[in-house]
Amino acid sequence: MLDLGAIVRGGKLGDSRRNERVLEIVSGIVQGHASATHGTAGADKEVPWAHAMGAYRFFDNDDVALPRLYGMVDQALLELVLPDERCYIVHDFSCIDYATHSKKADRIQIINGRSIGYDLYSALVLNARGQPLGPVVQELRTEHGCLSSESDEPLPFESHLQQVERAIDAARQKLPGRERVHLADREFDDVHLQRWIARTEDKFVIRVQHLSRRVRNFVGHERKIGDLIATIPLVPAGTVERKGERYRVYRGETPVQLFAPARRGITASKTRGTKQPRPQPGPTLSLRLVIAELRNTSTNDVLRWALLTNLDDPIEEVVQAYLWRWRVERLFYLVKVGFRLEQWRQATGERIARRLALSSLAAMVIYQLQAAEGRKDIDATLKVVATLGGWLNRKKQPIGPIVLMRGIQILLSTLAAIERFGVDGLRSMAKQLGLGFALPKRPARRFAAIKRDV
């Protein structure tokens, strides 16, 4: 299990008191912070306002640079991904909506101009089994540039593709000696990016977006990817259930070569007085074009993914790797819903970015507990805590990070209240408030059954 305390206390923040403040804030986040402040006001806090003000000063401290805060995340990742092991790095971005937070003066237009807030880019590391570990790079784009885990100063924003390339280089430095496989959806289907990854000798699985791009097939003929896909024979590969529907799985592949110049930044429409970049020639890439189809057994609807990869893995493992891409979406869900990112009241992107760095440490703690499901020494206890947080203990429903965090919050708050007031004292307070009718008389059967296993 990850020893977060040792990692944080060994952080290079220039002052041991800052390290202790980080540990206190992360502890508050894991316990379930109040969105209006910066930490938790649980039963064990005698001076929650002082705690909130201490966190406020920390997030407002310009001497606390983002690379130093994320250095603790980097150290944790080094311990979780051992040398020579494979890890997957999932790239994506999400819009942070702060339309109602008028005091945040450095917001930008997001969601194609329909709202205002910040743009969050994350490169989430998964282990070889597809379990999330934590972000190797994060960047928050504001009016002043990208507040990056890789720089003390804001970086200029050109495109999300450039952010991915920056993250690829950073991952190579932070996770040396590991096999790194990059996963991305079709908005990252870019020839220059694919050549960039291949240059680093990393691997990738990227969904195809540009079906009109010309490639060479296995006999050297040039064809559009869309036309080539129609000729690939697909073979049955079992069935899967998705959103309550049953699908038949079909797969196929063919070797291809990318030879055309990269056309990043070149658009079909030209504006008078502007100069478009020239196509960028590059080396020919030999890749695999992998097709996966899900055919609905009742409605005949078809879901199709076309993937480009330089992996040598069996086709089913390539498809599985791409399916793990959605876990970065769950990271965004965790910080938005679990940590209430879009309710944070810090007035600048710099403060938001520092709080986000510590939330990443908290997410790593939750992920480590989530990954412990099935371990004999902890599984029964983990299920009790998850059930407290609302998990229904269904066979096909794994323990999610948010129900686990809610369960931890209830567990720690209950423990703090009992140690401070005692069980009889708590019962007495409930009766004085007229809540005697709601006092539990005996544990529910499902709790009692689980309790025997702990």
C-alpha positions as CSV (number, residue, x, y, z in Angstrom):
1,M,0.0,0.0,0.0
2,L,1.2,3.5,-0.8
3,D,2.8,5.3,2.2
4,L,1.5,8.8,1.4
5,G,2.7,10.2,4.7
6,A,6.4,9.3,4.0
7,I,6.1,10.7,0.4
8,V,4.6,14.0,1.5
9,R,7.0,14.5,4.4
10,G,9.8,13.9,2.0
11,G,8.5,16.5,-0.4
12,K,10.7,19.4,-1.5
13,L,8.6,22.4,-0.6
14,G,11.4,24.2,1.2
15,D,9.8,24.0,4.7
16,S,8.7,21.0,6.7
17,R,5.7,23.0,7.9
18,R,4.5,23.2,4.3
19,N,4.8,19.4,4.0
20,E,2.7,19.0,7.1
21,R,0.1,21.4,5.8
22,V,-0.1,19.3,2.6
23,L,-0.7,16.2,4.6
24,E,-3.4,17.9,6.6
25,I,-5.1,19.2,3.5
26,V,-5.0,15.9,1.6
27,S,-6.3,14.2,4.7
28,G,-9.2,16.6,4.7
29,I,-9.9,16.0,1.0
30,V,-10.0,12.2,1.5
31,Q,-12.4,12.7,4.5
32,G,-14.8,14.7,2.3
33,H,-14.0,18.4,2.3
34,A,-16.6,21.2,2.4
35,S,-16.6,22.9,-1.0
36,A,-17.1,26.4,0.6
37,T,-13.7,26.1,2.4
38,H,-10.4,24.3,1.8
39,G,-10.7,21.4,4.1
40,T,-13.0,19.3,6.2
41,A,-14.8,20.4,9.3
42,G,-15.3,17.0,10.8
43,A,-16.0,16.0,14.4
44,D,-12.3,15.9,15.2
45,K,-11.7,19.5,14.3
46,E,-11.6,21.9,17.2
47,V,-10.7,24.9,15.0
48,P,-12.0,24.2,11.5
49,W,-11.8,27.9,10.5
50,A,-8.1,28.0,11.4
51,H,-7.6,24.9,9.3
52,A,-9.4,26.6,6.4
53,M,-7.4,29.7,6.7
54,G,-4.1,27.8,6.8
55,A,-5.1,26.0,3.6
56,Y,-6.1,29.4,2.0
57,R,-2.6,30.8,2.8
58,F,-1.0,27.7,1.3
59,F,-3.0,27.9,-2.0
60,D,-2.2,31.6,-2.2
61,N,1.6,31.2,-1.7
62,D,3.5,32.0,-4.9
63,D,6.6,30.2,-3.5
64,V,4.8,26.9,-3.7
65,A,5.5,26.0,-7.3
66,L,3.4,23.4,-9.1
67,P,6.4,21.2,-10.1
68,R,7.3,20.8,-6.4
69,L,3.8,19.8,-5.5
70,Y,3.5,17.3,-8.4
71,G,6.9,16.0,-7.4
72,M,5.2,14.1,-4.7
73,V,2.8,12.6,-7.2
74,D,5.8,11.7,-9.4
75,Q,7.5,10.0,-6.5
76,A,4.4,7.9,-5.8
77,L,4.2,6.8,-9.4
78,L,7.8,5.7,-9.4
79,E,7.0,3.4,-6.4
80,L,3.8,2.1,-8.0
81,V,5.3,1.3,-11.5
82,L,8.4,-0.7,-11.1
83,P,11.3,-0.7,-13.7
84,D,10.6,-2.9,-16.8
85,E,6.9,-2.9,-16.0
86,R,4.3,-1.7,-18.5
87,C,2.1,1.3,-17.8
88,Y,-0.6,3.0,-19.9
89,I,-0.8,6.8,-20.1
90,V,-4.3,8.1,-21.0
91,H,-4.5,11.6,-22.5
92,D,-7.6,13.7,-22.5
93,F,-8.9,17.2,-21.5
94,S,-12.1,18.4,-19.8
95,C,-13.8,21.8,-19.5
96,I,-14.2,23.2,-15.9
97,D,-17.3,25.3,-15.9
98,Y,-17.1,28.4,-13.7
99,A,-19.8,30.5,-15.4
100,T,-21.3,31.6,-12.1
101,H,-17.9,32.5,-10.5
102,S,-17.5,36.1,-11.6
103,K,-14.5,36.8,-9.3
104,K,-12.3,34.4,-11.2
105,A,-10.9,37.0,-13.6
106,D,-8.6,34.7,-15.5
107,R,-11.3,32.4,-16.9
108,I,-11.4,31.6,-20.6
109,Q,-14.2,30.7,-23.1
110,I,-14.8,26.9,-23.0
111,I,-17.3,24.4,-24.6
112,N,-17.0,26.2,-28.0
113,G,-17.7,29.6,-26.4
114,R,-20.9,28.5,-24.7
115,S,-19.5,28.9,-21.2
116,I,-16.5,30.3,-19.3
117,G,-14.0,28.6,-16.9
118,Y,-10.8,26.7,-17.4
119,D,-9.5,23.8,-19.5
120,L,-8.0,20.9,-17.7
121,Y,-5.6,18.5,-19.4
122,S,-4.6,15.3,-17.7
123,A,-2.2,12.4,-18.6
124,L,-3.4,9.6,-16.3
125,V,-1.1,6.6,-15.6
126,L,-2.6,3.1,-15.4
127,N,-0.8,0.0,-14.3
128,A,-0.4,-3.1,-16.5
129,R,-3.8,-4.3,-15.3
130,G,-5.5,-1.1,-16.3
131,Q,-6.0,0.2,-12.8
132,P,-5.7,4.0,-12.4
133,L,-2.7,5.3,-10.4
134,G,-2.4,9.1,-10.8
135,P,-1.6,11.8,-13.3
136,V,2.0,12.1,-14.6
137,V,1.2,15.5,-16.1
138,Q,-1.6,18.0,-15.5
139,E,-2.2,21.5,-17.0
140,L,-4.9,24.0,-16.2
141,R,-5.3,26.6,-19.0
142,T,-6.3,30.1,-18.0
143,E,-6.2,33.5,-19.6
144,H,-2.5,33.8,-18.8
145,G,-1.5,30.4,-20.2
146,C,-1.2,26.8,-19.1
147,L,-0.4,26.3,-15.4
148,S,1.6,23.1,-15.7
149,S,3.0,20.5,-13.4
150,E,6.1,20.8,-15.6
151,S,6.8,24.6,-15.2
152,D,7.2,27.2,-12.6
153,E,5.7,29.8,-15.0
154,P,2.6,29.6,-17.3
155,L,3.3,28.0,-20.6
156,P,1.8,29.3,-23.9
157,F,-1.1,27.3,-25.2
158,E,-1.1,26.3,-28.9
159,S,-3.1,23.1,-29.0
160,H,-4.1,20.1,-27.0
161,L,-1.8,18.1,-29.3
162,Q,1.2,20.1,-28.1
163,Q,0.2,19.4,-24.5
164,V,0.2,15.6,-25.3
165,E,3.7,15.9,-26.8
166,R,4.9,17.8,-23.7
167,A,3.4,15.1,-21.5
168,I,5.0,12.3,-23.6
169,D,8.5,13.8,-23.0
170,A,7.8,14.4,-19.3
171,A,6.6,10.8,-18.9
172,R,9.8,9.5,-20.5
173,Q,11.8,11.5,-17.9
174,K,9.6,10.7,-14.9
175,L,9.1,7.0,-15.6
176,P,12.4,5.8,-17.1
177,G,13.0,2.1,-17.7
178,R,9.2,1.4,-18.0
179,E,7.3,0.4,-21.0
180,R,5.0,3.3,-21.7
181,V,1.9,2.9,-23.9
182,H,-0.1,6.0,-24.7
183,L,-3.9,5.8,-25.2
184,A,-6.0,8.6,-26.8
185,D,-9.3,9.1,-28.5
186,R,-9.9,10.3,-32.1
187,E,-9.4,14.0,-31.5
188,F,-5.7,13.1,-31.0
189,D,-5.5,11.3,-34.4
190,D,-2.6,13.3,-35.8
191,V,0.3,12.1,-37.9
192,H,2.8,14.5,-36.3
193,L,1.8,13.2,-32.9
194,Q,2.1,9.6,-33.9
195,R,5.6,10.2,-35.3
196,W,6.5,12.1,-32.1
197,I,5.5,9.0,-30.0
198,A,7.4,6.6,-32.3
199,R,10.5,8.8,-32.1
200,T,10.6,8.3,-28.3
201,E,10.2,4.5,-28.8
202,D,7.0,4.5,-26.8
203,K,3.9,2.7,-27.9
204,F,0.4,4.0,-28.6
205,V,-3.2,3.1,-29.4
206,I,-5.1,6.0,-31.0
207,R,-8.6,5.9,-32.4
208,V,-8.8,6.9,-36.1
209,Q,-10.7,10.1,-36.9
210,H,-9.5,11.0,-40.4
211,L,-10.9,8.2,-42.6
212,S,-9.9,10.1,-45.7
213,R,-6.2,9.9,-44.9
214,R,-4.3,7.9,-47.4
215,V,-2.1,5.0,-46.3
216,R,-0.3,2.1,-47.9
217,N,-1.7,-1.4,-47.4
218,F,0.4,-4.6,-47.1
219,V,1.0,-4.8,-50.9
220,G,2.0,-1.1,-51.1
221,H,-1.2,0.2,-52.7
222,E,-2.4,3.6,-51.5
223,R,-5.9,3.7,-50.2
224,K,-8.0,5.9,-47.9
225,I,-8.4,4.4,-44.4
226,G,-12.1,4.4,-44.7
227,D,-12.0,2.4,-47.9
228,L,-9.4,0.0,-46.4
229,I,-11.6,-0.7,-43.4
230,A,-14.4,-2.0,-45.6
231,T,-12.1,-4.7,-46.9
232,I,-10.8,-6.0,-43.6
233,P,-12.4,-9.4,-42.7
234,L,-13.9,-9.5,-39.2
235,V,-14.1,-12.7,-37.1
236,P,-16.4,-13.4,-34.1
237,A,-14.8,-12.9,-30.7
238,G,-17.5,-13.6,-28.2
239,T,-20.1,-11.3,-26.6
240,V,-20.1,-8.4,-24.1
241,E,-22.7,-6.5,-22.2
242,R,-22.7,-2.7,-22.5
243,K,-25.2,-0.5,-20.7
244,G,-27.6,-3.4,-20.2
245,E,-27.5,-4.5,-23.9
246,R,-25.9,-7.6,-25.3
247,Y,-23.4,-7.2,-28.1
248,R,-21.5,-9.7,-30.4
249,V,-17.9,-8.7,-30.8
250,Y,-16.1,-8.9,-34.1
251,R,-12.4,-8.1,-34.7
252,G,-9.9,-7.8,-37.5
253,E,-6.7,-6.0,-38.5
254,T,-4.3,-5.2,-41.3
255,P,-0.8,-3.7,-41.5
256,V,-0.6,-0.1,-42.9
257,Q,2.1,2.5,-43.5
258,L,1.6,6.2,-42.8
259,F,3.7,8.1,-45.3
260,A,1.9,11.4,-45.9
261,P,3.2,14.7,-44.5
262,A,1.6,16.0,-41.3
263,R,-0.9,18.7,-41.9
264,R,-1.3,20.1,-38.4
265,G,-2.8,23.6,-38.4
266,I,-3.7,23.5,-42.1
267,T,-7.3,24.2,-42.7
268,A,-9.4,24.0,-45.8
269,S,-10.6,27.6,-45.6
270,K,-8.1,30.4,-46.0
271,T,-8.3,33.9,-44.4
272,R,-6.9,36.8,-46.3
273,G,-3.6,38.0,-44.8
274,T,-2.9,34.9,-42.8
275,K,-0.2,32.4,-43.7
276,Q,-0.9,28.7,-43.1
277,P,1.9,26.3,-42.0
278,R,3.4,24.0,-44.6
279,P,2.9,20.2,-44.6
280,Q,5.6,18.6,-42.5
281,P,7.2,15.5,-44.1
282,G,8.4,12.7,-41.8
283,P,9.5,9.1,-41.8
284,T,7.1,6.3,-42.9
285,L,5.5,4.6,-39.9
286,S,4.6,0.9,-40.1
287,L,1.5,0.4,-37.9
288,R,-1.5,-1.9,-37.4
289,L,-5.0,-0.9,-38.3
290,V,-7.2,-2.7,-35.8
291,I,-11.0,-2.9,-36.1
292,A,-13.4,-3.8,-33.3
293,E,-17.2,-4.0,-33.9
294,L,-20.0,-4.4,-31.3
295,R,-23.2,-5.6,-32.9
296,N,-26.4,-5.4,-30.8
297,T,-28.1,-8.8,-30.8
298,S,-31.6,-7.3,-30.5
299,T,-31.5,-4.0,-32.5
300,N,-28.7,-4.7,-34.9
301,D,-27.0,-1.4,-34.0
302,V,-23.3,-1.4,-34.7
303,L,-20.5,0.3,-32.7
304,R,-17.2,0.4,-34.5
305,W,-13.7,1.5,-33.5
306,A,-10.8,1.8,-35.9
307,L,-7.5,1.9,-34.0
308,L,-3.9,2.7,-35.1
309,T,-1.2,1.1,-33.0
310,N,2.5,0.2,-33.0
311,L,1.9,-2.5,-30.3
312,D,2.8,-6.1,-31.0
313,D,0.2,-7.4,-28.5
314,P,-2.6,-9.8,-29.6
315,I,-5.6,-8.0,-31.1
316,E,-7.8,-8.6,-28.1
317,E,-5.3,-6.9,-25.8
318,V,-5.0,-3.9,-28.1
319,V,-8.8,-3.5,-28.0
320,Q,-8.8,-3.9,-24.2
321,A,-6.1,-1.2,-23.8
322,Y,-8.3,1.2,-25.8
323,L,-11.3,0.4,-23.7
324,W,-9.3,1.4,-20.6
325,R,-9.1,5.0,-22.0
326,W,-12.4,5.8,-20.4
327,R,-10.7,5.7,-17.0
328,V,-9.4,9.2,-17.5
329,E,-13.1,10.3,-17.9
330,R,-13.6,8.7,-14.4
331,L,-10.7,10.8,-13.1
332,F,-12.5,14.0,-14.3
333,Y,-15.7,12.7,-12.7
334,L,-14.0,12.1,-9.4
335,V,-12.5,15.6,-9.2
336,K,-15.7,17.2,-10.4
337,V,-18.3,15.2,-8.5
338,G,-16.3,13.6,-5.6
339,F,-14.0,16.6,-4.9
340,R,-16.5,19.2,-6.2
341,L,-14.0,21.0,-8.4
342,E,-16.6,23.2,-10.1
343,Q,-17.7,24.6,-6.7
344,W,-14.2,25.6,-5.6
345,R,-14.1,29.3,-4.6
346,Q,-10.5,30.1,-5.1
347,A,-10.3,33.3,-7.1
348,T,-7.5,32.5,-9.4
349,G,-6.3,29.7,-11.6
350,E,-3.0,29.5,-9.7
351,R,-4.9,28.7,-6.5
352,I,-7.1,26.2,-8.3
353,A,-4.1,24.5,-9.8
354,R,-2.4,24.1,-6.4
355,R,-5.5,22.7,-4.8
356,L,-5.9,20.4,-7.8
357,A,-2.3,19.1,-7.3
358,L,-3.2,18.0,-3.7
359,S,-6.5,16.6,-4.9
360,S,-4.4,14.4,-7.2
361,L,-2.6,13.0,-4.2
362,A,-6.0,12.3,-2.5
363,A,-7.2,10.6,-5.7
364,M,-4.1,8.3,-5.6
365,V,-5.0,7.2,-2.1
366,I,-8.6,6.4,-3.2
367,Y,-7.3,4.5,-6.2
368,Q,-4.9,2.4,-4.1
369,L,-7.8,1.4,-1.8
370,Q,-10.0,0.7,-4.8
371,A,-7.3,-1.6,-6.3
372,A,-7.1,-3.6,-3.1
373,E,-10.6,-5.1,-3.8
374,G,-10.2,-8.9,-3.8
375,R,-7.2,-9.0,-1.5
376,K,-7.8,-11.4,1.3
377,D,-6.3,-9.2,4.0
378,I,-8.5,-6.1,3.2
379,D,-11.4,-7.1,0.9
380,A,-14.0,-7.6,3.6
381,T,-13.2,-4.3,5.4
382,L,-13.1,-2.5,2.1
383,K,-16.6,-3.8,1.2
384,V,-18.0,-2.6,4.6
385,V,-16.6,0.9,4.0
386,A,-17.9,1.0,0.4
387,T,-21.3,-0.1,1.6
388,L,-21.3,2.8,4.1
389,G,-20.7,5.1,1.1
390,G,-23.6,3.7,-0.9
391,W,-22.2,0.7,-2.8
392,L,-24.9,-1.9,-3.4
393,N,-22.6,-5.0,-3.3
394,R,-23.7,-6.3,-6.6
395,K,-21.5,-8.9,-8.3
396,K,-21.1,-7.0,-11.6
397,Q,-20.6,-3.7,-9.9
398,P,-17.0,-3.0,-8.7
399,I,-16.3,-0.6,-5.9
400,G,-16.1,3.0,-7.4
401,P,-13.8,5.7,-6.0
402,I,-16.7,8.1,-5.0
403,V,-18.6,5.5,-2.9
404,L,-15.3,4.5,-1.3
405,M,-14.5,8.1,-0.5
406,R,-18.0,8.6,1.0
407,G,-17.5,5.5,3.1
408,I,-14.2,6.7,4.4
409,Q,-15.7,10.0,5.3
410,I,-18.5,8.3,7.3
411,L,-16.0,5.9,8.9
412,L,-13.5,8.6,10.0
413,S,-16.2,11.0,11.1
414,T,-18.0,8.3,13.1
415,L,-14.7,7.3,14.8
416,A,-13.9,10.9,15.6
417,A,-17.3,11.5,17.1
418,I,-17.2,8.3,19.2
419,E,-13.8,9.1,20.5
420,R,-14.8,12.6,21.5
421,F,-18.3,12.0,22.9
422,G,-18.7,8.3,23.3
423,V,-21.6,6.2,22.1
424,D,-23.8,7.0,25.1
425,G,-23.1,10.7,24.7
426,L,-24.0,10.7,21.0
427,R,-27.3,8.8,21.8
428,S,-28.1,11.3,24.5
429,M,-27.5,14.3,22.1
430,A,-29.8,12.6,19.5
431,K,-32.6,12.2,22.0
432,Q,-32.3,15.8,23.2
433,L,-32.7,16.9,19.6
434,G,-35.8,14.8,19.2
435,L,-34.1,12.3,17.0
436,G,-34.7,9.3,19.2
437,F,-37.1,7.8,16.7
438,A,-34.2,7.6,14.1
439,L,-31.6,5.9,16.4
440,P,-30.5,2.5,15.1
441,K,-31.6,-0.4,17.2
442,R,-29.6,-3.2,15.5
443,P,-27.4,-3.4,12.4
444,A,-29.0,-4.2,9.1
445,R,-28.6,-7.8,8.0
446,R,-26.3,-7.1,5.1
447,F,-24.0,-5.1,7.5
448,A,-24.1,-7.9,10.1
449,A,-23.1,-10.5,7.5
450,I,-20.2,-8.5,6.2
451,K,-19.2,-7.6,9.8
452,R,-18.6,-11.3,10.6
453,D,-16.1,-11.5,7.7
454,V,-14.0,-8.5,8.9
